[in-house]
Amino acid sequence: MAEGINPTVSTGHFRRTRETSSHVLRTAPQASPWARPLIATYSIVACDLDAEQWGVSVQSKFLSVGSVVPWAEPHVGAIATQAYANPRYGPNGLELLRQGLSAQEVVDKLTGEDEGRDHRQLGVVDGQGRAATYTGKDCLDWAGGRTGDGYAAQGNILVSKETVDALAETYEATTGPLAERLIDCLAAAQEAGGDSRGQQSSALLVVQRDGGYANMSDVVVELRVEDHERPIDELHRIYTLHDEIFGKTPRRLWLDVDETLATELRERLAKLGYDGELADAFTSWTGKENLEDRVDGVEQIDPVVLEALRSRT
């Protein structure tokens, strides 16, 4: 059982009783010790060793799933804790990984010391890309997991095992930025059936040493959709906004600003109220839109910036 969690508290049971019965609520000591809100979830933990990134993506019929499930640290590993989640699996698991334990050894130690292990689900990828997944025998069907090179996929209360298969097979079949692959995995899993109770929240966490804001943070991206009818679609939308500001397009893919493109830029900027010299207008607009890190003069333009300008006019 997770330290610090009162097994007699049963918010989920009390809420259902209040809504469906006029009888007096049962007192806490009579409630089931495993009646805490259940994180019915599917997730994938993964790493891209070439990019030196580790990450987690998750979707659940549970409010603010990103506040509980995903944990990651560069060159250490990534962890997802779910079902009747033990939130201490996150920090304690990362500490064990720092000590040099493998993903499987971390799973064995965390669950071996937890009397609530039969109700837990856990996925781990370590700093070397080794993966392990665990599903307690009392997790609700369909529940299970699957591992492969650099990833662990798992889920509980799913429509079928096809959801986990979709997570795994999509990860194996895709290339590109880890964050985008992890979102693609969620979308494929939902298409395959997903959580049998429906959708509510989703989250994405990707870390890389000094890979975040201004190269002074290890968090490449950390996004949460707390409560939404289509949380994966919303996660994709806000990731697109995030990438527009913080992403990087290789310079070889930038476009030369010839006279035709320069004319288009002037016209579009003028529609937005930015007149005058192109360089000044362009700098002012990109600054307002927080796109200045994607700008280097006006001789060339990042295609992401060009698309942003076109979309706003």
matplotlib code that plots the C-alpha trace (Angstrom):
import matplotlib.pyplot as plt

x = [0.0, 1.3, 2.7, 0.6, -2.6, -5.6, -7.1, -10.4, -11.1, -13.6, -14.5, -15.6, -17.9, -19.4, -20.1, -21.9, -23.9, -25.1, -26.2, -28.0, -29.4, -31.3, -29.8, -27.2, -23.6, -21.5, -18.9, -15.3, -14.1, -16.7, -15.5, -13.3, -9.6, -9.3, -12.3, -10.1, -10.7, -9.3, -7.0, -8.4, -5.7, -3.5, 0.0, 3.4, 6.8, 9.6, 13.0, 14.9, 18.5, 19.9, 18.1, 18.8, 15.1, 12.8, 9.0, 5.5, 2.1, -1.1, -4.9, -7.6, -11.2, -9.8, -9.5, -6.0, -4.2, -1.0, -0.7, -0.3, 0.9, 4.0, 7.5, 10.8, 14.4, 17.1, 19.6, 17.7, 14.4, 10.7, 7.8, 4.1, 2.1, -1.6, -4.7, -5.0, -1.9, 0.8, 2.2, 5.4, 6.4, 7.4, 10.0, 11.0, 11.4, 13.5, 15.8, 16.2, 17.1, 19.7, 21.3, 21.8, 18.9, 17.4, 13.8, 12.8, 14.7, 12.9, 9.5, 10.3, 11.5, 8.6, 5.9, 7.6, 7.5, 3.9, 1.1, -1.3, 0.7, -2.2, -4.1, -1.2, 0.0, 3.5, 5.6, 9.4, 12.1, 15.6, 18.5, 19.8, 16.4, 15.5, 11.8, 9.5, 5.8, 3.7, 0.0, -1.3, -3.6, -6.6, -6.5, -9.8, -10.2, -8.9, -5.6, -2.1, 1.1, 3.7, 7.3, 9.8, 13.0, 12.9, 9.3, 6.7, 3.0, 0.2, -3.5, -6.4, -10.2, -9.6, -12.0, -9.5, -5.8, -5.8, -5.4, -2.0, -1.1, -1.8, 0.4, 3.3, 2.9, 2.6, 5.7, 7.6, 6.4, 7.0, 10.1, 10.6, 10.5, 9.6, 6.8, 5.0, 5.4, 4.0, 0.9, 0.5, 0.6, -2.3, -4.4, -3.9, -4.7, -8.0, -8.8, -8.3, -10.8, -9.2, -10.5, -13.8, -15.1, -14.4, -12.1, -11.4, -7.8, -4.4, -0.8, 2.6, 6.0, 9.4, 12.7, 16.3, 19.3, 19.2, 16.7, 14.0, 13.3, 16.4, 18.5, 18.2, 15.5, 15.4, 11.7, 11.3, 7.6, 5.1, 1.5, -1.8, -5.4, -7.2, -10.8, -12.0, -14.4, -11.6, -8.4, -6.0, -7.2, -6.8, -3.3, -2.3, -3.7, -1.8, 1.4, 1.2, 1.1, 4.0, 6.1, 5.3, 7.0, 9.6, 10.4, 13.3, 13.3, 16.7, 18.2, 18.4, 14.6, 14.2, 12.8, 14.6, 12.7, 12.6, 10.7, 7.4, 7.6, 8.7, 5.6, 3.4, 5.0, 4.4, 0.8, 0.0, 1.8, 0.0, -3.4, -2.3, -1.4, 2.4, 3.5, 6.8, 10.1, 9.7, 12.4, 10.9, 7.3, 8.4, 10.4, 7.5, 5.0, 7.1, 7.9, 4.3, 3.6, 6.5, 8.2, 11.4, 13.5, 12.5, 13.7, 17.1, 16.7, 14.4, 16.6, 15.2, 12.1, 11.3, 8.4, 6.6, 6.7, 5.4, 2.5, 1.7, 1.5, -0.7, -3.0, -3.5, -4.4]
y = [0.0, 3.5, 5.2, 8.2, 7.0, 6.3, 3.0, 3.8, 6.9, 6.0, 9.2, 7.3, 5.0, 7.9, 9.8, 6.9, 6.1, 9.7, 9.8, 6.5, 6.0, 7.9, 5.7, 7.0, 6.6, 3.8, 5.0, 5.0, 2.0, -0.2, 0.9, -1.3, -0.6, -0.5, 1.8, 4.8, 6.4, 4.1, 5.4, 3.4, 4.2, 3.3, 4.7, 4.2, 5.0, 5.2, 6.5, 7.7, 7.0, 8.8, 12.0, 11.3, 11.7, 9.8, 10.3, 9.2, 9.7, 8.7, 8.9, 8.1, 8.3, 10.2, 13.8, 15.3, 12.0, 13.9, 14.8, 11.1, 8.8, 10.2, 10.5, 10.9, 12.1, 12.4, 9.5, 7.9, 6.7, 7.1, 5.6, 5.3, 4.3, 3.6, 1.5, 1.9, 4.0, 4.2, 7.7, 6.9, 4.6, 7.7, 9.3, 6.1, 4.3, 7.1, 7.0, 3.2, 3.8, 6.4, 3.7, 1.6, -0.9, -2.1, -1.5, -5.0, -4.8, -1.5, -3.1, -6.1, -4.0, -1.5, -4.1, -6.6, -4.0, -2.9, -4.9, -3.3, -4.7, -6.8, -3.6, -1.7, -1.2, 0.0, 0.6, 1.5, 2.3, 2.7, 4.8, 2.1, 1.6, -1.6, -1.9, -3.7, -3.7, -5.0, -5.7, -6.8, -9.9, -7.9, -5.2, -5.0, -6.4, -5.9, -5.2, -6.0, -4.8, -5.3, -4.3, -3.9, -2.1, 1.1, 1.1, -0.4, -0.1, -0.9, -0.4, -1.4, -1.5, -1.4, -2.5, -5.2, -6.0, -4.4, -1.0, -2.0, -3.7, -0.4, 1.5, -0.9, -1.3, 2.4, 3.1, 0.5, 1.7, 5.5, 7.7, 11.4, 13.4, 11.3, 13.6, 13.2, 9.5, 9.3, 11.3, 9.1, 6.1, 7.5, 8.2, 4.7, 3.2, 5.2, 4.2, 0.5, 0.8, 2.6, 2.9, 1.1, 3.8, 6.6, 9.6, 12.5, 13.6, 13.1, 14.1, 14.2, 14.4, 14.4, 15.2, 15.7, 17.1, 20.9, 20.3, 22.6, 26.3, 28.4, 25.2, 25.7, 23.1, 19.3, 19.4, 19.4, 19.3, 18.8, 19.2, 18.2, 18.1, 18.0, 17.4, 17.2, 15.2, 14.4, 14.8, 13.3, 15.6, 18.5, 17.3, 17.2, 20.8, 22.2, 20.3, 21.9, 25.3, 24.3, 23.2, 26.3, 28.3, 26.0, 23.6, 23.9, 23.5, 22.5, 25.5, 23.5, 23.4, 27.2, 29.1, 31.8, 35.0, 36.1, 39.1, 37.1, 35.8, 39.2, 40.8, 38.2, 38.8, 42.6, 42.2, 39.7, 41.7, 44.9, 43.1, 42.5, 46.1, 45.8, 48.3, 49.8, 48.1, 44.3, 43.6, 45.8, 44.7, 41.0, 41.4, 43.1, 40.5, 37.5, 39.0, 39.5, 35.9, 34.5, 33.2, 35.2, 32.1, 30.9, 34.1, 35.1, 38.1, 38.2, 36.7, 33.3, 32.2, 29.1, 27.4, 27.1, 30.8, 31.3, 28.9, 30.7, 34.0, 32.5, 31.0, 34.3, 36.2]
z = [0.0, -0.8, 2.3, 3.3, 1.6, 3.9, 2.8, 4.4, 2.3, -0.5, -2.3, -5.4, -3.3, -1.4, -4.6, -6.2, -3.1, -2.8, -6.4, -6.5, -3.0, -0.3, 2.5, 4.9, 3.6, 5.0, 7.4, 6.2, 8.2, 6.4, 2.9, 0.8, 1.2, -2.6, -3.3, -4.1, -7.5, -10.1, -12.8, -15.7, -18.2, -21.1, -21.3, -23.0, -21.5, -24.0, -24.9, -28.0, -27.1, -30.2, -29.2, -25.5, -24.6, -22.3, -22.1, -21.2, -22.8, -21.1, -21.6, -19.0, -17.8, -14.8, -14.0, -14.5, -15.2, -15.8, -12.1, -11.1, -13.9, -15.7, -14.3, -16.2, -15.8, -18.5, -18.7, -15.8, -17.2, -17.4, -15.3, -15.5, -12.4, -12.8, -12.0, -8.2, -8.7, -6.1, -6.7, -4.8, -7.6, -9.5, -7.3, -5.6, -9.0, -10.4, -7.3, -7.8, -11.5, -10.4, -8.3, -11.3, -11.1, -14.4, -15.4, -14.4, -11.1, -10.3, -11.1, -8.9, -6.0, -6.0, -6.3, -4.0, -1.2, -1.8, -0.2, -2.8, -5.7, -7.0, -7.8, -9.4, -12.9, -13.7, -16.8, -16.7, -19.2, -17.8, -19.0, -21.3, -23.0, -21.2, -20.5, -18.0, -17.4, -14.5, -14.1, -10.8, -10.8, -9.4, -12.0, -13.9, -17.4, -19.9, -18.3, -19.4, -20.9, -23.6, -23.9, -26.8, -27.7, -25.7, -24.6, -22.2, -23.0, -20.6, -19.8, -17.6, -18.0, -21.7, -24.5, -25.4, -25.7, -29.1, -27.3, -25.9, -29.2, -31.0, -28.5, -29.1, -32.9, -33.5, -31.5, -33.4, -36.8, -36.3, -36.5, -35.7, -32.5, -29.5, -28.4, -31.7, -31.7, -28.2, -29.2, -32.3, -30.0, -27.9, -31.0, -32.4, -29.1, -28.9, -32.4, -31.4, -28.6, -25.7, -22.2, -21.9, -19.6, -22.1, -22.3, -20.0, -19.6, -21.2, -20.7, -22.4, -20.7, -22.6, -20.9, -22.2, -20.4, -21.0, -23.8, -22.5, -22.3, -23.1, -22.7, -18.9, -18.2, -18.8, -19.7, -23.5, -23.2, -20.4, -21.4, -19.6, -20.7, -17.4, -18.5, -22.1, -24.3, -26.7, -24.7, -27.2, -29.9, -27.5, -26.5, -30.2, -30.6, -27.7, -28.6, -32.1, -30.4, -28.1, -31.1, -33.0, -30.2, -28.8, -31.7, -34.1, -37.9, -39.4, -41.2, -44.4, -44.5, -44.2, -47.3, -49.1, -49.1, -52.7, -54.0, -54.4, -50.8, -49.5, -51.1, -49.5, -46.1, -46.4, -47.4, -44.6, -42.0, -43.1, -42.6, -39.0, -38.5, -39.0, -41.7, -42.6, -43.4, -43.8, -41.2, -38.6, -39.2, -39.2, -36.0, -34.2, -35.2, -34.4, -31.0, -30.2, -31.2, -29.2, -32.3, -32.1, -31.4, -34.9, -36.6, -38.0, -40.2, -43.2, -45.9, -44.9, -43.1, -41.0, -42.7, -39.3, -39.0, -42.5, -41.8, -38.6, -40.4, -43.1, -40.6, -38.9, -42.1]

ax = plt.figure().add_subplot(projection="3d")
ax.plot(x, y, z, "-o")
ax.set_aspect("equal")
plt.show()
